[in-house]
Amino acid sequence: MAAVTIRNLAEETHRALKQRAARHGQSTEAEIRQILDAAVRADNPLKVGSALAAFGAEHGGLELDITRDQSPMEPATFE
């Protein structure tokens, strides 16, 4: 797990973090972790499959030929 050191934190900020942690019944370190997690976690994370399906529906979709080519594969040549 990664560790982070925060330098030059204002004393008032540190005091407020300690008070907030006490109100929530946890350590200051746990409180800071919770604040950081909430700050960087997306409320509505993008789901690529859903985004692609919505894009396809918006643009009328498309038909793909998904039949597999049964011909033998040729080995790669590196000349």
Phi and psi restraints in degrees (range 20) as a CNS / XPLOR table:
assign (resid 1 and name C) (resid 2 and name N)
       (resid 2 and name CA) (resid 2 and name C) 1.0 -75.9 20.0 2
assign (resid 2 and name N) (resid 2 and name CA)
       (resid 2 and name C) (resid 3 and name N) 1.0 152.4 20.0 2
assign (resid 2 and name C) (resid 3 and name N)
       (resid 3 and name CA) (resid 3 and name C) 1.0 -122.2 20.0 2
assign (resid 3 and name N) (resid 3 and name CA)
       (resid 3 and name C) (resid 4 and name N) 1.0 143.4 20.0 2
assign (resid 3 and name C) (resid 4 and name N)
       (resid 4 and name CA) (resid 4 and name C) 1.0 -128.7 20.0 2
assign (resid 4 and name N) (resid 4 and name CA)
       (resid 4 and name C) (resid 5 and name N) 1.0 136.7 20.0 2
assign (resid 4 and name C) (resid 5 and name N)
       (resid 5 and name CA) (resid 5 and name C) 1.0 -110.7 20.0 2
assign (resid 5 and name N) (resid 5 and name CA)
       (resid 5 and name C) (resid 6 and name N) 1.0 130.6 20.0 2
assign (resid 5 and name C) (resid 6 and name N)
       (resid 6 and name CA) (resid 6 and name C) 1.0 -108.9 20.0 2
assign (resid 6 and name N) (resid 6 and name CA)
       (resid 6 and name C) (resid 7 and name N) 1.0 114.2 20.0 2
assign (resid 6 and name C) (resid 7 and name N)
       (resid 7 and name CA) (resid 7 and name C) 1.0 -94.8 20.0 2
assign (resid 7 and name N) (resid 7 and name CA)
       (resid 7 and name C) (resid 8 and name N) 1.0 156.6 20.0 2
assign (resid 7 and name C) (resid 8 and name N)
       (resid 8 and name CA) (resid 8 and name C) 1.0 58.6 20.0 2
assign (resid 8 and name N) (resid 8 and name CA)
       (resid 8 and name C) (resid 9 and name N) 1.0 35.7 20.0 2
assign (resid 8 and name C) (resid 9 and name N)
       (resid 9 and name CA) (resid 9 and name C) 1.0 -76.7 20.0 2
assign (resid 9 and name N) (resid 9 and name CA)
       (resid 9 and name C) (resid 10 and name N) 1.0 129.2 20.0 2
assign (resid 9 and name C) (resid 10 and name N)
       (resid 10 and name CA) (resid 10 and name C) 1.0 -60.2 20.0 2
assign (resid 10 and name N) (resid 10 and name CA)
       (resid 10 and name C) (resid 11 and name N) 1.0 141.2 20.0 2
assign (resid 10 and name C) (resid 11 and name N)
       (resid 11 and name CA) (resid 11 and name C) 1.0 -58.4 20.0 2
assign (resid 11 and name N) (resid 11 and name CA)
       (resid 11 and name C) (resid 12 and name N) 1.0 -38.0 20.0 2
assign (resid 11 and name C) (resid 12 and name N)
       (resid 12 and name CA) (resid 12 and name C) 1.0 -63.3 20.0 2
assign (resid 12 and name N) (resid 12 and name CA)
       (resid 12 and name C) (resid 13 and name N) 1.0 -38.7 20.0 2
assign (resid 12 and name C) (resid 13 and name N)
       (resid 13 and name CA) (resid 13 and name C) 1.0 -65.3 20.0 2
assign (resid 13 and name N) (resid 13 and name CA)
       (resid 13 and name C) (resid 14 and name N) 1.0 -44.4 20.0 2
assign (resid 13 and name C) (resid 14 and name N)
       (resid 14 and name CA) (resid 14 and name C) 1.0 -62.7 20.0 2
assign (resid 14 and name N) (resid 14 and name CA)
       (resid 14 and name C) (resid 15 and name N) 1.0 -42.8 20.0 2
assign (resid 14 and name C) (resid 15 and name N)
       (resid 15 and name CA) (resid 15 and name C) 1.0 -62.2 20.0 2
assign (resid 15 and name N) (resid 15 and name CA)
       (resid 15 and name C) (resid 16 and name N) 1.0 -42.9 20.0 2
assign (resid 15 and name C) (resid 16 and name N)
       (resid 16 and name CA) (resid 16 and name C) 1.0 -65.0 20.0 2
assign (resid 16 and name N) (resid 16 and name CA)
       (resid 16 and name C) (resid 17 and name N) 1.0 -38.2 20.0 2
assign (resid 16 and name C) (resid 17 and name N)
       (resid 17 and name CA) (resid 17 and name C) 1.0 -64.2 20.0 2
assign (resid 17 and name N) (resid 17 and name CA)
       (resid 17 and name C) (resid 18 and name N) 1.0 -41.7 20.0 2
assign (resid 17 and name C) (resid 18 and name N)
       (resid 18 and name CA) (resid 18 and name C) 1.0 -63.3 20.0 2
assign (resid 18 and name N) (resid 18 and name CA)
       (resid 18 and name C) (resid 19 and name N) 1.0 -41.8 20.0 2
assign (resid 18 and name C) (resid 19 and name N)
       (resid 19 and name CA) (resid 19 and name C) 1.0 -66.0 20.0 2
assign (resid 19 and name N) (resid 19 and name CA)
       (resid 19 and name C) (resid 20 and name N) 1.0 -42.6 20.0 2
assign (resid 19 and name C) (resid 20 and name N)
       (resid 20 and name CA) (resid 20 and name C) 1.0 -62.3 20.0 2
assign (resid 20 and name N) (resid 20 and name CA)
       (resid 20 and name C) (resid 21 and name N) 1.0 -43.2 20.0 2
assign (resid 20 and name C) (resid 21 and name N)
       (resid 21 and name CA) (resid 21 and name C) 1.0 -61.7 20.0 2
assign (resid 21 and name N) (resid 21 and name CA)
       (resid 21 and name C) (resid 22 and name N) 1.0 -41.8 20.0 2
assign (resid 21 and name C) (resid 22 and name N)
       (resid 22 and name CA) (resid 22 and name C) 1.0 -62.9 20.0 2
assign (resid 22 and name N) (resid 22 and name CA)
       (resid 22 and name C) (resid 23 and name N) 1.0 -40.4 20.0 2
assign (resid 22 and name C) (resid 23 and name N)
       (resid 23 and name CA) (resid 23 and name C) 1.0 -62.1 20.0 2
assign (resid 23 and name N) (resid 23 and name CA)
       (resid 23 and name C) (resid 24 and name N) 1.0 -33.6 20.0 2
assign (resid 23 and name C) (resid 24 and name N)
       (resid 24 and name CA) (resid 24 and name C) 1.0 -91.6 20.0 2
assign (resid 24 and name N) (resid 24 and name CA)
       (resid 24 and name C) (resid 25 and name N) 1.0 1.3 20.0 2
assign (resid 24 and name C) (resid 25 and name N)
       (resid 25 and name CA) (resid 25 and name C) 1.0 68.4 20.0 2
assign (resid 25 and name N) (resid 25 and name CA)
       (resid 25 and name C) (resid 26 and name N) 1.0 35.9 20.0 2
assign (resid 25 and name C) (resid 26 and name N)
       (resid 26 and name CA) (resid 26 and name C) 1.0 -141.2 20.0 2
assign (resid 26 and name N) (resid 26 and name CA)
       (resid 26 and name C) (resid 27 and name N) 1.0 172.0 20.0 2
assign (resid 26 and name C) (resid 27 and name N)
       (resid 27 and name CA) (resid 27 and name C) 1.0 -72.1 20.0 2
assign (resid 27 and name N) (resid 27 and name CA)
       (resid 27 and name C) (resid 28 and name N) 1.0 160.7 20.0 2
assign (resid 27 and name C) (resid 28 and name N)
       (resid 28 and name CA) (resid 28 and name C) 1.0 -60.7 20.0 2
assign (resid 28 and name N) (resid 28 and name CA)
       (resid 28 and name C) (resid 29 and name N) 1.0 -41.5 20.0 2
assign (resid 28 and name C) (resid 29 and name N)
       (resid 29 and name CA) (resid 29 and name C) 1.0 -60.8 20.0 2
assign (resid 29 and name N) (resid 29 and name CA)
       (resid 29 and name C) (resid 30 and name N) 1.0 -43.6 20.0 2
assign (resid 29 and name C) (resid 30 and name N)
       (resid 30 and name CA) (resid 30 and name C) 1.0 -64.4 20.0 2
assign (resid 30 and name N) (resid 30 and name CA)
       (resid 30 and name C) (resid 31 and name N) 1.0 -38.6 20.0 2
assign (resid 30 and name C) (resid 31 and name N)
       (resid 31 and name CA) (resid 31 and name C) 1.0 -63.7 20.0 2
assign (resid 31 and name N) (resid 31 and name CA)
       (resid 31 and name C) (resid 32 and name N) 1.0 -44.0 20.0 2
assign (resid 31 and name C) (resid 32 and name N)
       (resid 32 and name CA) (resid 32 and name C) 1.0 -63.2 20.0 2
assign (resid 32 and name N) (resid 32 and name CA)
       (resid 32 and name C) (resid 33 and name N) 1.0 -42.8 20.0 2
assign (resid 32 and name C) (resid 33 and name N)
       (resid 33 and name CA) (resid 33 and name C) 1.0 -58.1 20.0 2
assign (resid 33 and name N) (resid 33 and name CA)
       (resid 33 and name C) (resid 34 and name N) 1.0 -45.0 20.0 2
assign (resid 33 and name C) (resid 34 and name N)
       (resid 34 and name CA) (resid 34 and name C) 1.0 -63.2 20.0 2
assign (resid 34 and name N) (resid 34 and name CA)
       (resid 34 and name C) (resid 35 and name N) 1.0 -42.1 20.0 2
assign (resid 34 and name C) (resid 35 and name N)
       (resid 35 and name CA) (resid 35 and name C) 1.0 -63.1 20.0 2
assign (resid 35 and name N) (resid 35 and name CA)
       (resid 35 and name C) (resid 36 and name N) 1.0 -46.6 20.0 2
assign (resid 35 and name C) (resid 36 and name N)
       (resid 36 and name CA) (resid 36 and name C) 1.0 -64.7 20.0 2
assign (resid 36 and name N) (resid 36 and name CA)
       (resid 36 and name C) (resid 37 and name N) 1.0 -43.0 20.0 2
assign (resid 36 and name C) (resid 37 and name N)
       (resid 37 and name CA) (resid 37 and name C) 1.0 -58.4 20.0 2
assign (resid 37 and name N) (resid 37 and name CA)
       (resid 37 and name C) (resid 38 and name N) 1.0 -45.9 20.0 2
assign (resid 37 and name C) (resid 38 and name N)
       (resid 38 and name CA) (resid 38 and name C) 1.0 -65.7 20.0 2
assign (resid 38 and name N) (resid 38 and name CA)
       (resid 38 and name C) (resid 39 and name N) 1.0 -34.5 20.0 2
assign (resid 38 and name C) (resid 39 and name N)
       (resid 39 and name CA) (resid 39 and name C) 1.0 -69.8 20.0 2
assign (resid 39 and name N) (resid 39 and name CA)
       (resid 39 and name C) (resid 40 and name N) 1.0 -34.6 20.0 2
assign (resid 39 and name C) (resid 40 and name N)
       (resid 40 and name CA) (resid 40 and name C) 1.0 -99.8 20.0 2
assign (resid 40 and name N) (resid 40 and name CA)
       (resid 40 and name C) (resid 41 and name N) 1.0 -11.0 20.0 2
assign (resid 40 and name C) (resid 41 and name N)
       (resid 41 and name CA) (resid 41 and name C) 1.0 -79.5 20.0 2
assign (resid 41 and name N) (resid 41 and name CA)
       (resid 41 and name C) (resid 42 and name N) 1.0 131.2 20.0 2
assign (resid 41 and name C) (resid 42 and name N)
       (resid 42 and name CA) (resid 42 and name C) 1.0 -75.0 20.0 2
assign (resid 42 and name N) (resid 42 and name CA)
       (resid 42 and name C) (resid 43 and name N) 1.0 141.0 20.0 2
assign (resid 42 and name C) (resid 43 and name N)
       (resid 43 and name CA) (resid 43 and name C) 1.0 -69.1 20.0 2
assign (resid 43 and name N) (resid 43 and name CA)
       (resid 43 and name C) (resid 44 and name N) 1.0 -41.5 20.0 2
assign (resid 43 and name C) (resid 44 and name N)
       (resid 44 and name CA) (resid 44 and name C) 1.0 -128.1 20.0 2
assign (resid 44 and name N) (resid 44 and name CA)
       (resid 44 and name C) (resid 45 and name N) 1.0 82.8 20.0 2
assign (resid 44 and name C) (resid 45 and name N)
       (resid 45 and name CA) (resid 45 and name C) 1.0 -61.9 20.0 2
assign (resid 45 and name N) (resid 45 and name CA)
       (resid 45 and name C) (resid 46 and name N) 1.0 142.0 20.0 2
assign (resid 45 and name C) (resid 46 and name N)
       (resid 46 and name CA) (resid 46 and name C) 1.0 -71.1 20.0 2
assign (resid 46 and name N) (resid 46 and name CA)
       (resid 46 and name C) (resid 47 and name N) 1.0 128.2 20.0 2
assign (resid 46 and name C) (resid 47 and name N)
       (resid 47 and name CA) (resid 47 and name C) 1.0 -107.2 20.0 2
assign (resid 47 and name N) (resid 47 and name CA)
       (resid 47 and name C) (resid 48 and name N) 1.0 113.9 20.0 2
assign (resid 47 and name C) (resid 48 and name N)
       (resid 48 and name CA) (resid 48 and name C) 1.0 -58.8 20.0 2
assign (resid 48 and name N) (resid 48 and name CA)
       (resid 48 and name C) (resid 49 and name N) 1.0 -44.5 20.0 2
assign (resid 48 and name C) (resid 49 and name N)
       (resid 49 and name CA) (resid 49 and name C) 1.0 -60.2 20.0 2
assign (resid 49 and name N) (resid 49 and name CA)
       (resid 49 and name C) (resid 50 and name N) 1.0 -44.1 20.0 2
assign (resid 49 and name C) (resid 50 and name N)
       (resid 50 and name CA) (resid 50 and name C) 1.0 -64.9 20.0 2
assign (resid 50 and name N) (resid 50 and name CA)
       (resid 50 and name C) (resid 51 and name N) 1.0 -40.0 20.0 2
assign (resid 50 and name C) (resid 51 and name N)
       (resid 51 and name CA) (resid 51 and name C) 1.0 -64.4 20.0 2
assign (resid 51 and name N) (resid 51 and name CA)
       (resid 51 and name C) (resid 52 and name N) 1.0 -41.6 20.0 2
assign (resid 51 and name C) (resid 52 and name N)
       (resid 52 and name CA) (resid 52 and name C) 1.0 -67.2 20.0 2
assign (resid 52 and name N) (resid 52 and name CA)
       (resid 52 and name C) (resid 53 and name N) 1.0 -40.6 20.0 2
assign (resid 52 and name C) (resid 53 and name N)
       (resid 53 and name CA) (resid 53 and name C) 1.0 -63.6 20.0 2
assign (resid 53 and name N) (resid 53 and name CA)
       (resid 53 and name C) (resid 54 and name N) 1.0 -41.8 20.0 2
assign (resid 53 and name C) (resid 54 and name N)
       (resid 54 and name CA) (resid 54 and name C) 1.0 -64.9 20.0 2
assign (resid 54 and name N) (resid 54 and name CA)
       (resid 54 and name C) (resid 55 and name N) 1.0 -40.2 20.0 2
assign (resid 54 and name C) (resid 55 and name N)
       (resid 55 and name CA) (resid 55 and name C) 1.0 -62.5 20.0 2
assign (resid 55 and name N) (resid 55 and name CA)
       (resid 55 and name C) (resid 56 and name N) 1.0 -45.4 20.0 2
assign (resid 55 and name C) (resid 56 and name N)
       (resid 56 and name CA) (resid 56 and name C) 1.0 -61.3 20.0 2
assign (resid 56 and name N) (resid 56 and name CA)
       (resid 56 and name C) (resid 57 and name N) 1.0 -43.5 20.0 2
assign (resid 56 and name C) (resid 57 and name N)
       (resid 57 and name CA) (resid 57 and name C) 1.0 -64.9 20.0 2
assign (resid 57 and name N) (resid 57 and name CA)
       (resid 57 and name C) (resid 58 and name N) 1.0 -39.1 20.0 2
assign (resid 57 and name C) (resid 58 and name N)
       (resid 58 and name CA) (resid 58 and name C) 1.0 -65.7 20.0 2
assign (resid 58 and name N) (resid 58 and name CA)
       (resid 58 and name C) (resid 59 and name N) 1.0 -32.3 20.0 2
assign (resid 58 and name C) (resid 59 and name N)
       (resid 59 and name CA) (resid 59 and name C) 1.0 -105.4 20.0 2
assign (resid 59 and name N) (resid 59 and name CA)
       (resid 59 and name C) (resid 60 and name N) 1.0 19.9 20.0 2
assign (resid 59 and name C) (resid 60 and name N)
       (resid 60 and name CA) (resid 60 and name C) 1.0 82.9 20.0 2
assign (resid 60 and name N) (resid 60 and name CA)
       (resid 60 and name C) (resid 61 and name N) 1.0 4.7 20.0 2
assign (resid 60 and name C) (resid 61 and name N)
       (resid 61 and name CA) (resid 61 and name C) 1.0 69.2 20.0 2
assign (resid 61 and name N) (resid 61 and name CA)
       (resid 61 and name C) (resid 62 and name N) 1.0 -175.5 20.0 2
assign (resid 61 and name C) (resid 62 and name N)
       (resid 62 and name CA) (resid 62 and name C) 1.0 -156.9 20.0 2
assign (resid 62 and name N) (resid 62 and name CA)
       (resid 62 and name C) (resid 63 and name N) 1.0 156.9 20.0 2
assign (resid 62 and name C) (resid 63 and name N)
       (resid 63 and name CA) (resid 63 and name C) 1.0 -101.1 20.0 2
assign (resid 63 and name N) (resid 63 and name CA)
       (resid 63 and name C) (resid 64 and name N) 1.0 128.3 20.0 2
assign (resid 63 and name C) (resid 64 and name N)
       (resid 64 and name CA) (resid 64 and name C) 1.0 -113.2 20.0 2
assign (resid 64 and name N) (resid 64 and name CA)
       (resid 64 and name C) (resid 65 and name N) 1.0 139.5 20.0 2
assign (resid 64 and name C) (resid 65 and name N)
       (resid 65 and name CA) (resid 65 and name C) 1.0 -86.0 20.0 2
assign (resid 65 and name N) (resid 65 and name CA)
       (resid 65 and name C) (resid 66 and name N) 1.0 109.1 20.0 2
assign (resid 65 and name C) (resid 66 and name N)
       (resid 66 and name CA) (resid 66 and name C) 1.0 -107.5 20.0 2
assign (resid 66 and name N) (resid 66 and name CA)
       (resid 66 and name C) (resid 67 and name N) 1.0 18.4 20.0 2
assign (resid 66 and name C) (resid 67 and name N)
       (resid 67 and name CA) (resid 67 and name C) 1.0 -72.3 20.0 2
assign (resid 67 and name N) (resid 67 and name CA)
       (resid 67 and name C) (resid 68 and name N) 1.0 139.7 20.0 2
assign (resid 67 and name C) (resid 68 and name N)
       (resid 68 and name CA) (resid 68 and name C) 1.0 -80.8 20.0 2
assign (resid 68 and name N) (resid 68 and name CA)
       (resid 68 and name C) (resid 69 and name N) 1.0 136.2 20.0 2
assign (resid 68 and name C) (resid 69 and name N)
       (resid 69 and name CA) (resid 69 and name C) 1.0 -74.5 20.0 2
assign (resid 69 and name N) (resid 69 and name CA)
       (resid 69 and name C) (resid 70 and name N) 1.0 119.1 20.0 2
assign (resid 69 and name C) (resid 70 and name N)
       (resid 70 and name CA) (resid 70 and name C) 1.0 -91.4 20.0 2
assign (resid 70 and name N) (resid 70 and name CA)
       (resid 70 and name C) (resid 71 and name N) 1.0 -0.3 20.0 2
assign (resid 70 and name C) (resid 71 and name N)
       (resid 71 and name CA) (resid 71 and name C) 1.0 -69.6 20.0 2
assign (resid 71 and name N) (resid 71 and name CA)
       (resid 71 and name C) (resid 72 and name N) 1.0 148.5 20.0 2
assign (resid 71 and name C) (resid 72 and name N)
       (resid 72 and name CA) (resid 72 and name C) 1.0 -63.4 20.0 2
assign (resid 72 and name N) (resid 72 and name CA)
       (resid 72 and name C) (resid 73 and name N) 1.0 147.2 20.0 2
assign (resid 72 and name C) (resid 73 and name N)
       (resid 73 and name CA) (resid 73 and name C) 1.0 -79.9 20.0 2
assign (resid 73 and name N) (resid 73 and name CA)
       (resid 73 and name C) (resid 74 and name N) 1.0 144.9 20.0 2
assign (resid 73 and name C) (resid 74 and name N)
       (resid 74 and name CA) (resid 74 and name C) 1.0 -93.7 20.0 2
assign (resid 74 and name N) (resid 74 and name CA)
       (resid 74 and name C) (resid 75 and name N) 1.0 136.3 20.0 2
assign (resid 74 and name C) (resid 75 and name N)
       (resid 75 and name CA) (resid 75 and name C) 1.0 -67.8 20.0 2
assign (resid 75 and name N) (resid 75 and name CA)
       (resid 75 and name C) (resid 76 and name N) 1.0 150.3 20.0 2
assign (resid 75 and name C) (resid 76 and name N)
       (resid 76 and name CA) (resid 76 and name C) 1.0 -71.0 20.0 2
assign (resid 76 and name N) (resid 76 and name CA)
       (resid 76 and name C) (resid 77 and name N) 1.0 144.9 20.0 2
assign (resid 76 and name C) (resid 77 and name N)
       (resid 77 and name CA) (resid 77 and name C) 1.0 -117.5 20.0 2
assign (resid 77 and name N) (resid 77 and name CA)
       (resid 77 and name C) (resid 78 and name N) 1.0 138.2 20.0 2
assign (resid 77 and name C) (resid 78 and name N)
       (resid 78 and name CA) (resid 78 and name C) 1.0 -123.2 20.0 2
assign (resid 78 and name N) (resid 78 and name CA)
       (resid 78 and name C) (resid 79 and name N) 1.0 82.9 20.0 2
